[in-house]
Amino acid sequence: MLPWVVRRTRLPLLSLRCVDCRSESATAGRGRFRVNANGKLLDVWLLVRCTSCGRTNKLTVHERAPVRSFDPADLHRYRANDPDLVASTLLDPLLARRNRFTLDWEGAWRLDTAPAWADQAGPVQVEVLFEDPVPVRPRRLIARGLGLSRTEILRRTECDIPLHRPTRTGFTFTVSAGN
């Protein structure tokens, strides 16, 4: 079984309308949090910037949460703008739903394939793994990895999931040798 891995190359853009210029695209950039104390309550926001006009917006991560409800290590990571915490926060579907944005993964991922699949005789089984929840149509992903047309993919592959629906989780497929 040949392994393929879908990897994030950068943080995805956000489809989020800017209140100033009405642009639909924002970025988390280098990733910054803002932590604000109000008595014994904390607010935590992830700062994002409009790609057109540069306006900074805040995405609510925690609102009016008691200070004691935070693990001290997590609170330190928010204050230090930990890149892993920025990524996991941005990729959290609950944050996207609460702040009304979607992620635009165009150009933010790559496919690492095993070399020389065509050298093997007979059918080849491939396992696709996702390091991040990148929504990709399996047919498009397989076409990119094998260098075949999407019609040819339908003819030569057998897959354990529907090829036309986007997926964010791993799957396996078998490709038969060409005629």
C-alpha positions in Angstrom: 0.0 0.0 0.0 1.4 3.4 -1.1 1.0 6.3 1.4 -0.2 9.7 0.2 -0.3 12.6 2.6 -2.3 15.9 2.3 -0.3 18.6 4.2 -1.1 22.2 5.0 1.5 24.6 3.6 0.1 27.7 5.3 -3.0 28.8 7.2 -6.0 29.0 5.0 -7.6 32.3 4.2 -10.9 33.2 5.8 -14.1 34.0 3.8 -15.2 36.8 6.0 -16.7 40.1 4.9 -14.8 43.2 5.8 -16.9 46.0 7.3 -14.7 48.7 5.6 -14.1 47.6 2.0 -16.6 44.7 1.7 -13.9 42.3 0.6 -14.6 38.6 1.3 -11.1 37.6 2.3 -9.1 37.8 5.5 -5.9 36.2 6.8 -4.6 35.2 10.2 -1.2 36.3 9.1 1.5 35.4 11.6 -1.3 34.6 14.1 -1.9 36.9 17.1 -4.2 36.5 20.0 -5.5 39.4 22.2 -6.2 38.6 25.8 -8.2 41.2 27.7 -9.0 41.0 31.5 -12.1 42.5 33.0 -12.0 41.9 36.7 -11.9 38.1 37.1 -13.1 37.5 33.6 -11.1 37.1 30.4 -11.8 37.7 26.7 -9.6 36.0 24.1 -9.7 37.0 20.5 -7.8 35.8 17.4 -6.8 38.8 15.3 -7.4 38.6 11.5 -6.5 41.1 8.8 -8.5 42.0 5.7 -6.4 41.1 2.6 -7.6 44.1 0.7 -7.6 47.1 3.1 -5.6 45.8 6.1 -8.3 46.3 8.7 -7.9 44.2 11.8 -10.9 42.2 13.0 -11.3 40.1 16.1 -12.7 36.5 16.2 -14.1 35.6 19.6 -12.3 32.6 21.0 -13.4 32.9 24.7 -15.9 35.5 26.0 -16.2 36.5 29.6 -14.6 33.3 30.8 -13.5 33.1 34.5 -9.8 33.3 34.8 -9.8 30.1 36.9 -11.4 28.1 34.0 -8.2 28.5 32.0 -5.3 26.0 32.3 -2.2 28.3 33.1 -0.3 26.6 30.3 -3.0 27.4 27.8 -3.3 31.0 29.0 0.5 31.3 28.6 0.2 29.9 25.0 -2.5 32.5 24.2 -0.3 35.3 25.5 2.8 34.0 23.7 0.8 33.6 20.4 1.8 30.0 20.0 1.6 29.1 16.3 0.2 25.6 16.9 -2.5 27.1 19.1 -3.3 29.6 16.4 -3.6 26.9 13.8 -5.8 24.6 16.0 -8.0 27.5 17.0 -8.5 28.7 13.4 -9.3 25.2 12.2 -11.9 24.6 14.9 -15.3 24.3 13.3 -17.0 25.7 16.4 -15.0 28.9 16.1 -15.9 29.2 12.4 -19.6 28.7 13.2 -19.6 31.2 16.1 -17.8 33.9 14.1 -19.6 33.2 10.8 -16.7 32.5 8.5 -15.5 29.7 6.2 -12.0 28.6 5.4 -10.6 29.0 1.8 -8.0 26.3 1.3 -7.1 27.3 -2.2 -3.2 27.1 -2.4 -2.9 26.3 1.3 -2.1 22.6 0.9 0.0 20.1 -1.0 -0.2 16.4 -1.8 2.9 14.3 -1.0 2.7 11.1 -3.1 4.8 7.9 -3.1 7.2 7.8 -6.1 6.8 5.5 -9.1 3.4 4.0 -8.7 3.3 3.2 -12.4 6.4 0.9 -12.1 4.3 -1.7 -10.2 2.5 -4.3 -12.2 -1.2 -4.9 -11.5 -3.5 -2.9 -9.3 -1.9 -0.6 -6.8 -3.6 0.3 -3.5 -3.1 3.8 -2.1 -3.9 5.1 1.4 -4.6 8.9 1.6 -4.0 10.5 5.0 -4.9 14.1 6.0 -2.7 16.0 8.5 -5.3 18.8 8.6 -9.0 18.9 7.7 -8.5 20.1 4.1 -11.8 19.6 2.2 -10.9 18.0 -1.1 -12.9 16.1 -3.7 -11.2 12.6 -3.9 -11.5 12.5 -7.7 -9.6 15.8 -8.0 -7.0 14.7 -5.5 -6.4 11.3 -7.2 -6.2 13.0 -10.6 -3.6 15.4 -9.3 -1.6 12.6 -7.6 -1.7 10.3 -10.6 -1.5 12.9 -13.4 -4.6 11.5 -15.1 -7.8 13.1 -16.2 -10.8 12.9 -13.9 -12.7 10.8 -16.4 -9.8 8.4 -16.5 -9.9 8.2 -12.7 -13.5 7.1 -12.8 -12.6 4.3 -15.2 -9.4 3.1 -13.5 -10.0 3.4 -9.8 -12.1 1.8 -7.1 -12.6 3.8 -3.9 -14.1 3.2 -0.5 -15.9 6.6 -0.5 -17.8 8.6 -3.1 -15.4 10.4 -5.4 -17.5 13.4 -6.1 -18.1 14.6 -2.4 -15.4 16.6 -0.6 -13.8 14.8 2.3 -11.6 15.8 5.2 -10.6 12.3 6.4 -8.4 9.6 5.1 -9.5 7.0 2.5 -8.1 4.3 0.4 -8.4 3.6 -3.3 -7.1 1.0 -5.8 -5.9 2.0 -9.3 -5.6 -0.5 -12.1 -2.8 -0.5 -14.6 -3.4 1.3 -17.9 -4.4 -0.4 -21.1 
